Amino acid sequence: MFDSLSERLGQTVRNLRGQGRLTESNIKDALRDVRMALLEADVALPVVREFIEEVKQRAVGQEVMRSLTPGQAFIKVVKEELTALMGESCAELDLNVPPPAVVLMAGLQGAGKTTTAAKLARWLKSRAGKSVLLVSADVYRPAAIQQLETLAGEVEAAFYPSHSGEDPVAIATGAVDHARKKFLDVVIVDTAGRLHIDEEMMAEIRRLHQALSPVETLFVVDSMTGQDAANTARAFAEALPLTGVILTKADGDARGGAALSVRRITGRPIKFIGVGEKIDALEAFHPDRIASRILGMGDILSLIEEAEQKIDRQKAEKLVRKVQKGKGFDLEDFRDQLQQMRNMGGIQSLLSKLPGISLPQEALSQVDDRQFIRLEAIINSMTPQERRHPDIIKASRKRRIAAGAGVQVQDVNRLLKQFAQMKKMMKSASKGGMARMMRSLKGQLPF
C-alpha cells in the first residue's frame, strides 16, 4: 500500500533534504509535488486542498524557514500533517462494557465484511484475550453464513447458527442472549451487504443497530475503490452512528487514497487495516506509523510487534545457540528462516517497515514472494544429509534435486549461493560482527 505515493513523496523529500535554506519558491515547488502525489493517489480533492493549505501555513512560517535544517523541518511538517489527516493516534476498540460487547459490521457486498469479521475475532482472541462469538445476519446469501461458520472454526471462535428466511434482528438478539449465557466477551455481527447503497439495506441495518445497541459499529470498506470508498463511508456515517472504519485489501492498493480521505470526510477513525488474504492479515491502524511508512522512514514498532506475534521464539533461540556454539548454519536452518519471513508477510512487507530503504516501484514489483515457496521446494527436494551437509551437493545431486522440485539446475545453484551468503553473515554475527554484517548488506538484498 502507498507504493506510488511513497515513491513520489520520497523524491520530493530527497530534493529538499540537501537544501541549505528554503525559499518561498522551492517550498512552492515542493507543495506542488506533494499536491500532485496526493491527487495521483486518488485522495479526495477537498482533502488535498485542506492538507496543502495546512502544510503551506506551517512551511512558510518560522518553524521551517528559521530552522537549521529547513529541508528536514519541512519533512517533519508533512509527516505531522499526514498523521493528523489520518487521525493522530491509534483508535482502539471500546469494549469496556458489561459482556457481551456487541460489534456490528456494516458495508457493501464485496468489501470483505465476512472475512474481516473472522480476522477481527482472531485479533481479539490473540491480542486482547477475548472470547468471541461470530454470527451472520446475512439471510440473503446462504454461502455467506457457511463461509463465516468455516472461518469461525479456523480462528477457533464460537459460531451462532442462522438460516435463510429468518429475521436478521431475531438472529442477532438470539446470538447476544446465547453469548450472555455462555459468558462470552464479544459478539461480532456480520450483516448483509448490497452492491450499492439503498434504503432497504439502510433500514435493515438501522433496525439491527436499534435492537442491539452495539458498542462498536464498524464500516468495512474496500480501499481499492479510492475516492468511492470515502464517499460510501460518508453515506453510511450519515445513516448510522459509526464508531470506526476498517480498510480492507490495502495490500492490493498502491495508491492509498482511501486511507488518507476516509478519516477527514467521515469524521470517524480508521481502526484496522486489512493487509492480505491470510486470516491473520489484520493490523491496528496507527496513523503516525503509516505516515512514517509513506515518507520512507520505516515502521520499526510495527515490525517488532509483528515479530513478537509471528516468529517462533523457540526456533529462533535454538538457532542462536547453535550458531554461537560454532555448529554452523545448514539448509534446514535456512528453510526455517524463509518460513519465518513468509509468516511476517514476505519481503515486500518487511521492506516497507524498514527505515532508510527506498526502492522504486519497478524494483518493488520485481520482488516476488512466491520465490520463498520455490526455495523451500528446492530444499524439501533434498535428502536430510544434503540439507545438513550442503558441500556434498554436486552435479548429479543438483540434477536430481532440480527435477524433484520442478525447477532448473540454475535455480539450485542460485539457492546454494544465497545460502552461502547467509551462512557467512551468520558467522560474522556470531563473532560480534553485527555492524560489519550490516555494512555488507548495505544496498543489497539477499533475495
VMD Tcl script that draws the C-alpha trace (Angstrom):
set ca {
  {0.00 0.00 0.00}
  {1.07 3.62 -0.64}
  {3.84 2.45 -3.01}
  {3.24 5.07 -5.70}
  {2.60 7.82 -3.13}
  {5.77 6.89 -1.23}
  {7.79 6.99 -4.43}
  {6.52 10.46 -5.39}
  {6.86 11.94 -1.91}
  {10.21 10.22 -1.45}
  {11.60 12.11 -4.46}
  {10.31 15.40 -3.03}
  {11.91 14.57 0.32}
  {15.26 13.80 -1.35}
  {15.15 17.07 -3.28}
  {14.56 19.08 -0.12}
  {16.96 17.25 2.17}
  {20.00 18.82 0.58}
  {18.70 22.40 0.59}
  {20.76 24.78 2.73}
  {17.75 27.03 3.13}
  {14.19 27.11 1.93}
  {12.61 29.93 0.00}
  {9.01 30.53 -0.92}
  {9.99 29.43 -4.42}
  {11.31 25.94 -3.56}
  {8.57 25.44 -0.94}
  {6.06 26.24 -3.69}
  {7.68 23.60 -5.92}
  {7.64 21.06 -3.09}
  {3.99 21.75 -2.30}
  {3.07 21.30 -5.96}
  {4.84 17.92 -5.97}
  {3.03 16.88 -2.79}
  {-0.30 18.02 -4.24}
  {0.24 16.03 -7.44}
  {1.33 12.95 -5.45}
  {-1.87 13.07 -3.35}
  {-4.13 13.56 -6.37}
  {-2.47 10.65 -8.18}
  {-3.03 8.56 -5.04}
  {-6.77 9.22 -5.53}
  {-7.13 11.33 -2.39}
  {-10.36 13.35 -2.44}
  {-9.81 16.87 -3.82}
  {-11.26 18.74 -0.78}
  {-8.92 16.75 1.47}
  {-5.92 17.58 -0.74}
  {-6.76 21.29 -0.65}
  {-7.05 21.36 3.15}
  {-3.86 19.35 3.59}
  {-1.77 21.54 1.28}
  {-3.09 24.70 2.97}
  {-2.18 23.36 6.42}
  {1.34 22.40 5.29}
  {1.82 25.72 3.47}
  {0.89 27.82 6.51}
  {3.42 25.98 8.66}
  {6.11 25.73 5.97}
  {6.36 29.45 5.26}
  {6.39 30.27 8.97}
  {9.26 30.46 11.43}
  {9.03 26.76 12.26}
  {10.62 25.82 8.91}
  {12.20 28.96 7.47}
  {14.38 29.64 10.55}
  {15.30 26.01 11.16}
  {18.96 25.00 10.93}
  {17.86 22.12 8.72}
  {14.87 23.56 6.83}
  {14.56 20.58 4.47}
  {14.17 18.20 7.40}
  {11.83 20.64 9.14}
  {9.56 20.68 6.07}
  {9.53 16.86 6.01}
  {8.63 16.87 9.71}
  {5.69 19.19 8.98}
  {4.46 16.92 6.15}
  {4.70 13.86 8.42}
  {2.80 15.56 11.25}
  {0.07 16.77 8.89}
  {-0.24 13.30 7.32}
  {-0.63 11.87 10.81}
  {-3.26 14.47 11.71}
  {-5.09 13.77 8.44}
  {-5.39 10.07 9.32}
  {-6.36 10.60 12.95}
  {-3.36 11.45 15.20}
  {-3.26 8.22 17.23}
  {-4.44 4.61 17.10}
  {-8.18 4.47 17.86}
  {-8.73 1.32 19.89}
  {-11.96 -0.65 20.17}
  {-14.10 0.41 23.11}
  {-15.07 -2.88 24.75}
  {-15.29 -1.52 28.28}
  {-18.92 -2.56 28.82}
  {-20.61 -5.45 30.66}
  {-20.18 -8.53 28.41}
  {-21.05 -9.40 25.81}
  {-19.84 -6.34 23.91}
  {-21.57 -6.22 20.51}
  {-19.60 -5.25 17.40}
  {-21.74 -4.58 14.31}
  {-20.10 -4.87 10.89}
  {-21.54 -2.74 8.06}
  {-20.59 -2.24 4.42}
  {-21.28 -3.02 0.79}
  {-21.19 -6.50 -0.70}
  {-17.71 -7.48 -1.83}
  {-15.87 -5.25 0.64}
  {-14.73 -8.26 2.66}
  {-17.03 -7.99 5.69}
  {-17.30 -11.71 6.38}
  {-13.56 -12.37 6.19}
  {-12.86 -9.23 8.20}
  {-15.30 -10.34 10.92}
  {-13.27 -13.56 11.32}
  {-9.96 -11.67 11.20}
  {-11.23 -9.35 13.92}
  {-12.31 -12.35 16.03}
  {-8.81 -13.77 15.74}
  {-7.25 -10.40 16.59}
  {-9.44 -10.04 19.71}
  {-8.58 -13.57 20.84}
  {-4.81 -13.31 20.26}
  {-4.19 -9.66 21.19}
  {-6.89 -8.89 23.76}
  {-7.54 -12.36 25.18}
  {-11.30 -12.13 24.48}
  {-13.71 -14.99 23.88}
  {-15.68 -14.25 20.69}
  {-18.96 -15.37 19.14}
  {-19.47 -14.88 15.39}
  {-22.95 -14.64 13.88}
  {-24.18 -13.92 10.34}
  {-27.33 -11.84 9.84}
  {-26.94 -12.06 6.06}
  {-30.05 -14.14 5.35}
  {-29.92 -13.36 1.63}
  {-26.71 -15.29 0.94}
  {-26.56 -18.80 2.47}
  {-22.97 -19.04 1.22}
  {-22.03 -16.10 3.47}
  {-23.38 -17.95 6.52}
  {-21.45 -21.09 5.58}
  {-18.31 -19.07 4.93}
  {-18.47 -17.43 8.35}
  {-19.04 -20.80 10.05}
  {-15.94 -22.21 8.30}
  {-13.85 -19.17 9.24}
  {-15.08 -19.31 12.85}
  {-13.69 -22.84 13.07}
  {-10.42 -21.67 11.55}
  {-9.93 -18.88 14.12}
  {-11.33 -21.03 16.96}
  {-14.23 -18.67 17.71}
  {-17.75 -19.74 18.72}
  {-20.40 -19.63 15.97}
  {-24.13 -18.98 16.32}
  {-26.08 -20.73 13.52}
  {-28.54 -18.85 11.30}
  {-30.60 -19.72 8.22}
  {-32.15 -18.05 5.18}
  {-35.65 -16.78 5.82}
  {-35.04 -15.89 9.46}
  {-35.38 -12.32 10.68}
  {-31.92 -10.70 10.96}
  {-32.85 -8.93 14.20}
  {-34.09 -12.19 15.76}
  {-30.84 -13.91 14.74}
  {-28.65 -11.19 16.23}
  {-30.57 -10.84 19.52}
  {-30.59 -14.62 19.86}
  {-26.80 -14.64 19.43}
  {-26.35 -11.98 22.12}
  {-28.55 -13.96 24.55}
  {-26.54 -17.11 23.78}
  {-23.24 -15.27 24.40}
  {-24.56 -13.91 27.70}
  {-25.49 -17.41 28.90}
  {-22.11 -18.79 27.81}
  {-20.21 -15.85 29.43}
  {-18.56 -14.85 26.14}
  {-16.88 -11.45 25.92}
  {-17.66 -10.22 22.40}
  {-20.33 -10.84 19.74}
  {-19.40 -9.87 16.17}
  {-22.44 -9.49 13.93}
  {-21.83 -9.79 10.17}
  {-24.61 -8.01 8.27}
  {-25.93 -8.22 4.71}
  {-24.37 -6.03 2.05}
  {-25.62 -4.75 -1.29}
  {-23.83 -3.87 -4.49}
  {-24.86 -0.27 -3.88}
  {-26.41 1.83 -1.13}
  {-30.20 1.53 -1.00}
  {-32.88 2.47 1.52}
  {-33.92 -1.15 2.16}
  {-30.38 -2.02 3.19}
  {-30.07 1.03 5.43}
  {-33.45 0.38 7.06}
  {-32.43 -3.19 7.94}
  {-29.12 -2.23 9.48}
  {-30.78 0.62 11.41}
  {-33.18 -1.97 12.90}
  {-30.24 -4.13 13.88}
  {-28.45 -1.19 15.45}
  {-31.53 -0.15 17.40}
  {-32.14 -3.68 18.69}
  {-28.51 -4.42 19.63}
  {-27.16 -1.03 20.79}
  {-23.65 -2.13 19.72}
  {-20.64 -0.69 21.48}
  {-18.83 -0.59 18.11}
  {-20.37 -0.07 14.67}
  {-17.58 -0.59 12.15}
  {-17.80 0.28 8.47}
  {-15.84 -2.16 6.30}
  {-14.69 -0.65 3.01}
  {-12.53 -1.80 0.10}
  {-9.54 0.57 -0.02}
  {-9.01 -0.20 -3.73}
  {-12.13 1.81 -4.58}
  {-10.23 5.03 -3.75}
  {-12.40 8.14 -3.52}
  {-15.53 5.98 -3.84}
  {-14.53 4.35 -0.55}
  {-14.60 7.71 1.22}
  {-17.92 8.71 -0.38}
  {-19.55 5.38 0.55}
  {-18.23 5.73 4.10}
  {-19.79 9.19 4.31}
  {-23.19 7.80 3.23}
  {-23.05 5.13 5.95}
  {-21.86 7.66 8.54}
  {-24.90 9.80 7.79}
  {-27.25 6.82 8.18}
  {-25.60 5.10 11.16}
  {-23.70 6.23 14.25}
  {-20.44 4.66 13.08}
  {-17.62 4.38 15.59}
  {-14.87 3.49 13.15}
  {-13.72 2.20 9.77}
  {-11.85 -0.93 8.68}
  {-9.98 -0.64 5.37}
  {-9.68 -3.96 3.52}
  {-7.46 -5.10 0.61}
  {-4.85 -2.48 1.43}
  {-2.12 -4.80 0.14}
  {-3.58 -4.52 -3.36}
  {-3.87 -0.72 -3.27}
  {-0.67 1.02 -4.36}
  {-2.27 4.48 -4.08}
  {-3.64 4.76 -0.55}
  {-6.19 7.48 -1.34}
  {-8.91 5.88 0.80}
  {-6.74 5.82 3.93}
  {-5.95 9.50 3.51}
  {-9.53 10.55 2.76}
  {-11.86 8.47 4.93}
  {-10.96 9.99 8.30}
  {-11.38 13.61 7.15}
  {-14.57 13.01 5.16}
  {-16.43 10.87 7.72}
  {-15.00 12.20 10.95}
  {-14.65 8.56 12.06}
  {-11.28 6.97 12.85}
  {-9.75 4.13 10.88}
  {-9.34 1.38 13.48}
  {-7.98 -1.53 11.45}
  {-6.43 -2.19 8.09}
  {-6.50 -5.47 6.17}
  {-3.12 -6.24 4.62}
  {-3.60 -9.61 2.94}
  {-5.79 -12.63 2.39}
  {-4.49 -14.67 5.32}
  {-6.67 -14.84 8.42}
  {-4.00 -13.05 10.50}
  {-3.57 -10.21 7.98}
  {-5.29 -7.52 10.05}
  {-3.39 -4.69 11.73}
  {-4.41 -1.95 14.13}
  {-4.24 1.36 12.25}
  {-1.51 3.65 13.64}
  {-1.59 6.98 11.74}
  {1.90 8.03 12.88}
  {3.44 4.75 11.76}
  {1.61 4.83 8.42}
  {2.82 8.42 7.85}
  {6.41 7.28 8.54}
  {5.97 4.42 6.09}
  {4.60 6.74 3.39}
  {7.65 9.02 3.72}
  {10.11 6.11 3.62}
  {11.01 6.43 7.32}
  {10.05 2.84 8.10}
  {7.85 1.41 10.82}
  {10.08 -0.36 13.31}
  {7.44 -0.53 16.06}
  {5.02 -2.49 13.86}
  {7.88 -4.72 12.71}
  {8.79 -5.52 16.34}
  {5.16 -6.22 17.26}
  {4.76 -8.46 14.22}
  {7.95 -10.34 15.06}
  {6.75 -10.93 18.62}
  {3.47 -12.36 17.31}
  {4.69 -14.44 14.39}
  {8.27 -15.54 14.96}
  {8.73 -18.94 16.57}
  {10.74 -17.91 19.61}
  {11.92 -21.44 20.43}
  {13.27 -22.00 16.92}
  {14.97 -18.59 16.95}
  {16.65 -19.22 20.31}
  {17.72 -22.71 19.21}
  {19.35 -21.26 16.07}
  {21.17 -18.57 18.09}
  {22.58 -21.19 20.50}
  {23.58 -23.41 17.59}
  {25.44 -20.63 15.76}
  {27.10 -19.37 18.95}
  {28.42 -22.88 19.67}
  {30.02 -22.95 16.23}
  {27.85 -25.82 14.97}
  {27.20 -23.98 11.74}
  {24.16 -22.88 9.77}
  {22.65 -25.52 7.47}
  {19.92 -25.63 4.83}
  {17.30 -26.77 7.36}
  {18.01 -23.57 9.33}
  {17.84 -21.60 6.08}
  {14.41 -23.12 5.33}
  {13.21 -22.11 8.81}
  {14.29 -18.53 8.13}
  {12.41 -18.49 4.81}
  {9.27 -19.73 6.56}
  {9.61 -17.07 9.28}
  {9.88 -14.36 6.61}
  {6.78 -15.68 4.85}
  {4.90 -15.68 8.16}
  {5.74 -11.99 8.56}
  {4.18 -11.09 5.22}
  {7.12 -11.62 2.88}
  {9.99 -9.44 1.78}
  {7.80 -6.57 0.49}
  {6.09 -6.24 3.86}
  {9.44 -6.25 5.67}
  {10.98 -3.68 3.30}
  {8.05 -1.30 3.75}
  {8.70 -1.23 7.51}
  {12.49 -0.83 7.41}
  {13.78 2.76 7.60}
  {16.22 4.01 5.00}
  {15.15 1.53 2.32}
  {13.52 3.37 -0.53}
  {13.14 1.30 -3.66}
  {11.49 2.48 -6.88}
  {8.15 0.94 -7.82}
  {9.75 -1.05 -10.65}
  {12.20 -2.70 -8.23}
  {9.49 -3.50 -5.68}
  {7.31 -5.07 -8.36}
  {10.15 -7.50 -9.14}
  {10.27 -8.70 -5.53}
  {8.14 -11.81 -5.83}
  {7.37 -13.51 -2.52}
  {6.50 -16.69 -4.41}
  {10.23 -17.30 -4.70}
  {10.20 -18.24 -1.00}
  {7.90 -21.14 -1.85}
  {10.19 -22.11 -4.74}
  {13.27 -22.03 -2.50}
  {11.52 -24.15 0.14}
  {10.51 -26.66 -2.56}
  {14.15 -26.99 -3.64}
  {15.30 -27.59 -0.05}
  {12.48 -30.08 0.53}
  {13.65 -31.99 -2.55}
  {16.99 -32.67 -0.85}
  {17.78 -35.57 1.44}
  {18.28 -34.84 5.17}
  {22.00 -35.47 4.69}
  {22.18 -32.94 1.85}
  {20.36 -30.33 3.93}
  {22.79 -30.78 6.81}
  {25.91 -31.05 4.62}
  {25.39 -28.85 1.51}
  {29.01 -29.34 0.43}
  {28.18 -32.83 -0.86}
  {25.71 -31.44 -3.42}
  {27.50 -31.88 -6.75}
  {26.29 -32.01 -10.37}
  {24.32 -35.28 -10.29}
  {22.64 -34.39 -7.00}
  {21.74 -30.94 -8.35}
  {20.02 -32.52 -11.36}
  {18.02 -34.84 -9.11}
  {17.05 -32.01 -6.73}
  {16.02 -29.75 -9.63}
  {13.86 -32.50 -11.15}
  {12.22 -33.20 -7.79}
  {11.38 -29.54 -7.22}
  {10.31 -28.87 -10.80}
  {12.99 -26.21 -11.38}
  {16.19 -25.75 -13.39}
  {19.69 -26.63 -12.16}
  {20.47 -22.90 -12.29}
  {17.80 -22.35 -9.62}
  {19.51 -24.88 -7.34}
  {22.85 -23.13 -7.92}
  {21.24 -19.77 -7.09}
  {19.81 -21.13 -3.84}
  {23.17 -22.57 -2.79}
  {24.83 -19.22 -3.48}
  {22.23 -17.36 -1.40}
  {22.65 -19.92 1.37}
  {26.42 -19.40 1.33}
  {25.92 -15.64 1.70}
  {23.50 -16.14 4.59}
  {25.89 -18.59 6.28}
  {28.71 -16.07 6.02}
  {26.51 -13.37 7.57}
  {25.51 -15.68 10.42}
  {29.15 -16.50 11.12}
  {30.02 -12.81 11.16}
  {27.16 -12.03 13.56}
  {28.18 -14.85 15.92}
  {31.66 -13.30 16.23}
  {30.27 -9.93 17.27}
  {30.43 -8.51 13.79}
  {26.86 -7.29 13.57}
  {27.89 -3.80 12.45}
  {30.21 -5.31 9.84}
  {27.40 -7.60 8.68}
  {25.02 -4.65 8.29}
  {27.62 -2.75 6.27}
  {27.98 -5.72 3.93}
  {24.19 -5.73 3.45}
  {24.02 -2.03 2.58}
  {22.42 -1.60 -0.82}
  {21.91 -5.36 -1.26}
  {19.01 -7.74 -0.91}
  {19.76 -11.41 -0.33}
  {16.76 -12.50 -2.48}
}
mol new
graphics top color blue
foreach p $ca { graphics top sphere $p radius 0.5 }
foreach p [lrange $ca 0 end-1] q [lrange $ca 1 end] { graphics top cylinder $p $q radius 0.2 }
display resetview
